[in-house]
Amino acid sequence: MEGQTLCWTDIPVIDLDRAIAFYAAVLGAPVTRETGGPGVEFGLLPHDDNTSGCLTLDAGNQPSLNGPLIYLSVDGRLDAAVAAVIANGGIVQQPPHQIGPYGYRAVVIDSEGNRIALHSATA
């Protein structure tokens, strides 16, 4: 098997409009509102090839501070992304720090209450 191990992720949200604004600001790229059929709306994260994810309103999945930690790339703009977290109702749980030879990350709480990591290869 070749390619990325992580190919898709659903990030649960409570308020889709608020979450779309938060992630667009943090990622520095558009997050688009999409319709997947009657009554199904989601925010499509920026993507390349088959690796991406979406913001989803789903009663079966709720925002959480526990569970898997999803890393989102903000390569080359970690400080700007952390500033956008604060400006858009998020919380910085762990400020930017080096993670050995794997680059740098910040762990934040998004506008919906999810714990996520922001990753950059450079400081």
C-alpha positions as CSV (number, residue, x, y, z in Angstrom):
1,M,0.0,0.0,0.0
2,E,1.4,3.4,-1.0
3,G,0.5,6.9,-0.1
4,Q,-0.7,8.5,3.0
5,T,-2.1,6.4,5.8
6,L,-4.6,9.1,6.8
7,C,-6.9,9.6,3.8
8,W,-10.0,11.3,5.3
9,T,-11.3,12.6,8.6
10,D,-14.7,13.8,9.8
11,I,-14.3,16.5,12.4
12,P,-17.6,16.8,14.4
13,V,-19.0,20.3,14.8
14,I,-22.0,21.9,16.6
15,D,-22.2,25.1,14.5
16,L,-21.2,24.5,10.9
17,D,-21.0,28.2,9.9
18,R,-18.8,29.0,13.0
19,A,-16.6,25.9,12.3
20,I,-16.2,26.8,8.6
21,A,-15.0,30.4,9.6
22,F,-12.7,29.0,12.2
23,Y,-11.0,26.4,10.0
24,A,-10.8,28.8,7.0
25,A,-9.0,31.3,9.1
26,V,-6.7,28.8,10.8
27,L,-5.8,26.9,7.6
28,G,-5.5,30.1,5.5
29,A,-7.6,28.5,2.8
30,P,-11.2,28.3,1.8
31,V,-13.5,25.7,3.5
32,T,-16.5,25.2,1.3
33,R,-20.0,24.4,2.4
34,E,-21.2,21.3,0.4
35,T,-24.4,19.3,0.2
36,G,-24.2,15.5,0.2
37,G,-27.9,14.9,-0.4
38,P,-31.2,16.0,1.3
39,G,-30.5,17.3,4.8
40,V,-26.7,16.6,4.6
41,E,-24.4,19.6,4.7
42,F,-20.7,19.7,5.6
43,G,-17.7,21.9,5.3
44,L,-15.1,20.5,2.9
45,L,-11.5,21.1,4.1
46,P,-8.8,22.1,1.6
47,H,-7.6,19.0,-0.2
48,D,-5.0,17.6,-2.5
49,D,-5.5,14.2,-4.2
50,N,-7.5,12.0,-1.9
51,T,-6.3,13.3,1.5
52,S,-8.7,15.7,3.2
53,G,-11.7,15.8,5.5
54,C,-14.8,17.7,6.4
55,L,-16.6,19.4,9.2
56,T,-19.7,17.4,9.9
57,L,-23.0,17.8,11.8
58,D,-23.7,14.3,13.0
59,A,-25.5,13.3,16.2
60,G,-23.4,10.1,16.3
61,N,-20.1,12.1,16.6
62,Q,-19.6,14.9,19.0
63,P,-16.7,17.3,19.5
64,S,-14.2,16.0,22.1
65,L,-11.0,16.8,23.9
66,N,-10.3,13.1,24.1
67,G,-9.6,10.5,21.5
68,P,-7.5,10.6,18.3
69,L,-5.4,13.7,17.8
70,I,-5.7,14.9,14.2
71,Y,-2.8,16.8,12.7
72,L,-3.6,19.5,10.1
73,S,-0.8,21.0,8.0
74,V,-0.3,24.7,8.3
75,D,3.2,24.4,6.8
76,G,5.3,27.6,7.0
77,R,2.6,29.5,8.9
78,L,2.3,28.0,12.3
79,D,2.5,31.3,14.2
80,A,-0.2,32.8,11.9
81,A,-2.4,29.7,12.4
82,V,-2.1,29.9,16.2
83,A,-3.0,33.6,16.1
84,A,-6.1,32.7,14.0
85,V,-7.1,30.1,16.6
86,I,-7.2,32.8,19.3
87,A,-8.9,35.3,17.0
88,N,-11.6,32.8,16.0
89,G,-12.7,31.5,19.4
90,G,-10.2,28.7,19.9
91,I,-7.8,28.0,22.8
92,V,-4.1,27.2,22.6
93,Q,-3.5,24.1,24.7
94,Q,0.2,23.7,23.8
95,P,2.0,26.6,22.1
96,P,4.2,25.9,19.1
97,H,7.0,23.5,20.0
98,Q,9.5,21.2,18.2
99,I,8.6,17.5,18.0
100,G,12.0,16.1,17.4
101,P,13.0,15.7,13.7
102,Y,9.4,15.8,12.7
103,G,8.9,19.5,12.7
104,Y,6.8,21.7,14.9
105,R,3.3,21.6,16.3
106,A,0.8,23.4,18.4
107,V,-2.1,21.6,20.1
108,V,-5.3,23.7,20.1
109,I,-9.0,23.5,21.0
110,D,-11.1,24.5,18.0
111,S,-14.2,26.7,18.1
112,E,-16.4,23.5,18.6
113,G,-14.4,21.9,21.4
114,N,-12.2,19.5,19.5
115,R,-8.5,19.0,20.3
116,I,-6.4,19.2,17.1
117,A,-2.8,19.6,16.3
118,L,-1.4,22.1,13.8
119,H,1.8,20.9,12.1
120,S,4.6,22.7,10.2
121,A,7.9,21.2,9.0
122,T,9.6,24.5,9.9
123,A,9.3,26.9,12.8
